[in-house]
Amino acid sequence: MFAGLPAPQVARDLSRLAAEHDPELRAKLTGVSDPLEVLRLIHDLDQSLSRRVEEALIAAEIEAVQVAGDPIEGGVEAMDAVRRSGRPITVVTNNSTDCVHSFFDLHGLSYLVDAVVGRVPHRPDLMKPNPCALLRAAEAVDVAPTACVLIGDSVTDIPAAHAAGGTAIGYANKPHKREALTEAGAEAVTEDMRAIAHVLRHAVED
């Protein structure tokens, strides 16, 4: 999502905002390049300030959607194959629900998704690897968590899926991620989302 608006830049902006309200936070946030980690750290230190930072983060996420570019190669093909196989699709993300809806609306893809489960407002402690979002997603489509498969590109996705009782497929969208996702315990790792579509299409044919 932060392809056009780099995550480190957003993290710096959020850190600067937090430091304006509490100068002592400057040292604690120096060098933090993940906006979600900035939010998590501030929430642990000052929950009132965390709400202001989260509002700024949501605005940045929605702005980022507008310059993020097209969906990843093979992503739409994979989602279409999931739908054709008769399975529901939920998006489970540590980002805001609003920005995910904005992305799918922008690209005319909302028809592919049954539900979007984003970050719980004012509760960054429930972000993945906490399984909360996955359990909510399973409930939203009335599927047992143990029957769910999470496809994720972050190491935190893997323990989140397992904590919910489901299966995890790692998406190594960068070369170094294959080893990290494998070490995290992913049942499988793919570097090409079209592989998901290929497997599902053959499963339906069989």
C-alpha positions, 0 to 999 in steps of 0.5 A: 500500500505504501509503494507511492507514499513510502512507509518510512516517510509516514513513520517519520511524520507520525513520530514528528507529530507525537514529539510535538505533543510530547518531546520525550517521545522523540528519542523513543521513536527515532529510527522507527520506520514502520508506521504501525510500529510507531502507533503501537509504541505510542499506544503503550506510552500515551493512549490519549496521544495515540488517538491523534496519531491514529487519525493522522495514520488513517489519513496517510493510509487513504492518501497512500492508496491513491498513489499505490499503483495497481494491485500486485501481479497475479493478485486479482487472478488469485482472488478470482480463482478463490471466488470461483472455487466457492470460497469466501474472501476476507481481507485481514489487515493491520491497516485501517478498514477505510483505506482497504475499502478505498483501494478496492473501490478505486480499482473496481474490485469490491465485488471480490471481497466478502468482508474487510477486517482492519485495525480495531480503532484505538486498539493497536495491541490487537493488531497481528500477530494477535489473532483477533482480526482473523477470528473476526474475519472467520466469524464474518463469513461463518467459517470455522477458523480452523478451516481458514487459510491466511495468505500474507507477506508479513512474518506477523501473519504466520503466528496470527494464523496459527494462533487462530487455529488456521493455516498460513501461506507466506507470500514472499514479495521480496527475495529475502522474505522466503526464508523469514516466512519459512522460519516463521512456520508458514505451511507453504511459501510462494513468490507468485500469486498466480500459483494460488490461482493455478492450484485452485483452478486445478482443484476445481477441475479435479 
